[in-house]
Amino acid sequence: MLRKVFFCAALALFFISCSRPSSFALEIPAVPAESVSQFTSGGMRCFRFSDAQRDIIGSFFSANKSAALQITISVKKQKSSGSSGIGFLYEEDFSSFGLRSDRPIRPQVSGDFSQFEGLTFSVIFCMNKDAPLPSGFYIKTGASCKVIAAKIVPAQIGFDFRSAEPVFAFAPNGGTIEKPYFKTDFTGVPMSLNATATSQSLLPQMELYFHQADAEHNAAPVRLTVGGERLTIRPSGDCVAIPCAALKSPFAQVSIDENEVKVAALLVRATDESLLSFKDGTRFVTKPIPCDPGLIMAWNRDNWRGNEYELFVWDRFKGVLYFDTLDYAVQDDFFRRLAFFVEKAGYRGKLLSDSELAGKHGYNAHDYRAESLADFFETARKTRFPLNQKERLLADILLANGVLKLNADGSIGAGQGAVISISQESSLALRYQFVAHEGWHGIFFIDDDFRNAVASIYYTLDRQTLAYLRRYFQVTPSLNYDVDDDYLMKNEFMAYMLQKPVSEVGPYFVAMARRSHSQTKAKELADYIISTDAAGFVSAATMLEEYVSARWNLSAGRVWLISR
């Protein structure tokens, strides 16, 4: 995508200032290049598409639902500076003698091209999806330039500095190429890309690329302002994608306010339409949106693809799915029976009927590994247990995304990954806590080294602290964990140590120790936690945070790289 942007810019410059007409071919994917006719009019170099080229551009537009002209330009040595411009021409602009003198003024890409003296750069100018196709374009400049190439590419808006040839990409409302380059205008994105989330359409996504030297996870964070909303992005890898559906006002002015030198590219482009995958003509989505968990908590529900839930996949950890449900009732339909089967003391391994589940509480948030999910659905298959609609849908989603697999004999086995669920009915503060708590479980499920690190720290707990933790898991009414399950104990220990910042771990467990159920059912152990200010838990949380920070740039209370 970025290479296409560079080509646009270069083409524009070449056309504008050639001292003599030069022949160049308009490149369109999978179509033989054809030369573009050109002439000079009113100090502008004008280029007109042939009828065949316009037909091909129209076909490209229909197939991609967007199109842009990418021009690559080389700037020669300059003696003076001056304003330059690139714009589209339409059929109504032409006369039998050239250009009409009374043609309307339209948006263009402007700038002083002499600032690129001795360099090559590209301009991408997007076509308006609601306007007629252009019949050509013009370049006007005082700089001495050569157009190297011209291409038709999918629409994209922003900038790309990942190579020695910078690329500047503009929406149909145009703009200015000027320094600094770390501010860009996305107000015109809806003119070239879809701006409404429906069952038939998706909002585009923003892509942020980092320079290679700054892609390490210990790099300082980059801070953006998007339509007044502040985002903090911690580099970990060379690219992060931000779905526009997650943002409050994505189609606005964007600025990089801190550590802008780390940013190599910032582009908006169309989202993969395969994400519009529904089950049997319903609004039940089956393909997850890849994103950072930090975007899930305040995601605008108006932009959901489905009615009762939205489905995400963690972009850093393969196969870890996040469900966000409309309310606790929908979440219960998906996961309550599963909760009792997998974790609840006295019920593990049992498939409870709907009548047996009546009045019983599962959890307000859920997490399950692939092995537990496979055990649940295989048991239901073998016993022909009547699962509800949402449970059958869950099986389909897990199979479609590789968390479960269908064996040759028809049995259901474990694939790779895990499933996590939160609900819109939880408060925003709880949603943040749940995404962190359940997110740690997701990593624990899929990463052997992390599980080993957790186990080693678990065994550093002093005897009384560990005894209180076991008792706490038993007597807290909303938990009722099976404390004889060693895997479950280590998993929950880890998540409770990391669900909040380390500074809050001590006060949290002291407050838990003072609650009535701790004081009546585990008083001696609870009083020990109070008297020590939960020092054992604080020490364990500190060691765990050191591990996750060094390995993934995460911290206690934060499993996300993007913060609002």
C-alpha positions, -999 to +999 in steps of 0.1 A: +000+000+000+028+024+009+046+018-023+015+027-042+014+060-023+049+068-033+042+062-070+013+087-069+034+115-056+061+109-081+038+109-111+023+142-102+056+160-101+068+145-133+038+157-152+039+192-138+073+205-148+089+186-176+105+211-199+096+189-228+066+165-232+076+130-221+057+098-227+047+077-197+024+048-192-005+047-167-001+015-148-032-004-136-028-038-119-032-068-142-037-045-172-010-037-198+003-001-194-009+024-219+006+058-226-014+089-215-019+117-239-007+151-227-006+187-236+002+221-221-025+246-212-024+278-192+010+270-177-002+235-167+009+202-180-024+182-186-029+145-190-060+129-205-070+093-201-082+074-231-117+058-231-101+024-226-081+037-196-112+052-181-131+019-185-103+001-168-102+026-140-139+022-135-135-016-133-107-012-108-129+012-087-158-012-087-136-042-077-119-023-049-147+002-040-120+029-042-093+042-064-065+067-063-039+081-087-003+076-076+024+098-091+061+095-086+081+127-092+118+135-093+128+171-086+159+186-102+181+213-089+161+245-082+169+281-086+137+294-069+108+281-050+071+284-058+037+269-053+028+237-071-004+218-076-018+185-087-055+180-095-080+159-114-096+169-146-132+158-157-148+154-190-166+187-186-132+205-182-121+197-218-129+214-250-120+207-285-090+231-281-078+219-247-090+230-213-121+252-208-111+285-193-143+286-172-139+252-156-147+251-118-121+253-091-117+220-074-095+207-045-059+199-054-027+188-037-005+218-032+030+225-020+064+238-027+081+210-046+114+227-046+118+215-010+125+181-025+154+193-046+175+164-058+149+139-044+121+117-056+088+115-038+052+103-045+018+118-042-014+098-040-046+116-047-078+097-040-108+098-062-142+108-048-164+077-045-195+098-050-184+117-080-178+108-117-145+093-126-118+118-136-109+120-173-073+131-165-052+152-143-029+182-143+004+193-128+014+229-123+047+239-108+076+263-110+100+235-100+119+215-126+104+180-122+102+147-140+073+123-136+087+088-132+056+068-130+018+069-126-004+042-112-040+035-102-041+021-067-067+016-039-075+047-018-052+055+011-047+087+031-017+098+052+021+096+048+048+070+044+085+077+051+097+041+054+120+045+024+142+072+009+113+083-013+086+098+009+049+093+000+021+118+007-015+105+003-046+127+002-083+124+003-104+139-025-106+172-006-069+177-012-043+193+011-008+207+013+026+190+014+045+210+040+068+205+069+063+192+096+049+161+081+035+147+113+001+162+110-024+148+086-060+155+077-084+126+077-116+147+075-119+138+038-116+100+043-154+095+040-152+109+005-130+080-007-136+052+018-167+039+036-176+059+067-207+040+080-206+007+099-234-016+089-239-053+082-227-047+047-199-022+053-169-017+076-151+015+087-115+017+075-085+012+097-055+034+107-021+019+104+009+032+123+044+020+113+075+025+133+111+029+122+130-004+126+152+009+154+122+021+173+100-010+169+115-027+201+090-029+229+111-009+253+109+022+231+092+053+245+055+056+237+042+076+208+012+099+215-014+108+190-044+131+190-072+119+167-102+143+166-094+155+201-090+120+215-055+113+230-039+079+223-007+065+238+009+037+217+038+017+229+059+002+201+062-035+200+069-046+164+069-025+133+032-018+129+000-014+149-035-012+133-062+009+148-097+002+135-116+034+130-146+018+145-128+019+179-123+057+178-147+085+188-139+108+159-116+090+134-123+113+104-106+144+118-073+161+121-046+139+134-013+150+150+016+131+164+023+150+196+052+131+212+081+110+198+070+117+162+105+108+150+097+072+158+068+071+133+077+059+098+042+060+083+006+068+092-021+057+067-058+051+066-070+024+042-100+001+037-106-028+061-106-064+049-141-071+038-138-107+048-146-095+083-182-092+072-186-130+079-219-139+094-235-173+102-264-184+080-276-149+070-278-137+107-261-109+125-239-135+143-203-126+133-178-154+130-146-137+120-128-116+147-115-081+143-077-080+150-069-053+175-051-044+207-072-050+238-068-014+249-093-005+221-121-029+232-133-014+265-146+019+251-154+006+216-185+023+202-213-003+202-230+015+173-201+002+152-206-034+161-211-058+132-236-079+152-265-071+174-257-091+206-220-093+206-188-082+189-158-105+183-122-096+184-088-114+182-057-102+201-033-089+175-002-100+194-013-134+207-025-159+181-059-174+186-069-154+218-105-143+210-124-116+229-162-116+231-179-084+241-216-092+248-246-069+249-254-078+286-249-105+312-278-125+298-262-129+264-229-138+281-246-164+302-261-180+272-226-184+257-206-193+288-225-201+320-228-238+315-192-239+304-181-221+336-197-248+358-183-276+336-147-262+337-142-244+370-170-245+396-163-267+426-187-296+428-197-293+392-166-298+372-170-322+343-208-321+345-231-307+319-259-290+338-294-288+323-311-254+318-333-261+349-302-270+370-285-238+359-315-217+368-307-192+395-270-200+395-243-174+388-215-180+364-191-151+361-192-115+350-162-122+328-149-155+314-117-172+301-112-207+288-083-225+272-086-246+240-083-279+259-112-270+283-134-259+254-127-291+235-136-312+265-169-293+270-180-296+234-167-332+229-186-343+261-217-327+247-213-344+214-207-378+228-236-376+252-259-358+227-264-331+252-288-304+240-267-272+239-285-239+234-282-217+203-254-195+216-233-225+227-237-241+192-227-207+177-197-206+200-186-240+188-188-228+152-168-197+159-141-216+177-139-242+149-137-214+123-109-197+141-088-227+150-093-227+187-111-260+182-105-286+155-127-313+140-110-346+139-113-372+111-136-394+133-159-365+139-147-358+175-138-323+187-102-316+197-082-286+210-066-263+185-046-232+194-058-202+214-083-193+240-116-174+245-122-144+267-155-127+274-166-094+289-200-076+289-213-042+281-233-044+314-202-040+334-190-005+343-162+010+323-139+006+353-147-030+356-144-036+319-108-023+321-101-046+350-118-076+334-099-071+301-067-071+320-075-100+343-089-122+316-062-111+292-035-125+315-054-158+315-053-158+277-015-154+277-012-181+304-032-205+283-009-203+252+026-196+265+047-223+282+074-199+294+049-177+311+033-206+329+067-217+341+076-182+354+042-180+372+048-214+388+082-204+401+068-172+416+038-190+430+060-212+451+077-181+467+045-173+486+049-178+523+027-206+538+001-183+554-003-161+523-008-191+501-033-206+526-053-174+526-053-173+488-067-208+486-093-200+512-102-168+495-109-186+463-131-211+482-152-188+503-157-158+480-193-164+468-187-152+432-157-175+427-161-210+443-129-222+425-118-258+428-086-252+448-074-288+442-069-279+405-032-269+406-034-254+370-064-233+380-048-221+412-016-209+395-036-193+367-059-174+391-030-165+414-012-149+384-043-130+372-051-116+406-015-104+410-016-087+376-051-074+372-043-041+390-012-019+392+013-032+418+006-002+440-030-014+443-024-051+451-017-046+488-048-024+495-069-048+474-061-079+494-062-061+527-097-049+518-107-085+508-093-098+541-115-073+560-147-084+542-172-104+562-168-137+543-130-136+550-135-126+586-161-153+593-146-182+573-108-175+573-103-150+602-068-160+613-054-161+578-073-129+569-058-111+599-023-122+588-029-105+555-040-073+572-011-073+596+015-077+569-002-053+544-004-082+520+034-081+516+035-116+501+011-107+474+029-074+467+062-092+463+047-117+439+031-090+419+063-071+416+082-101+403+055-109+378+054-073+365+092-074+360+088-105+338+059-092+316+075-058+313+108-072+301+092-097+277+061-079+263+062-042+274+031-050+295+026-042+332+003-051+361-031-038+353-023-034+316-023-060+289-027-035+261-002-014+241-027+013+232-042+035+260-068+062+256 
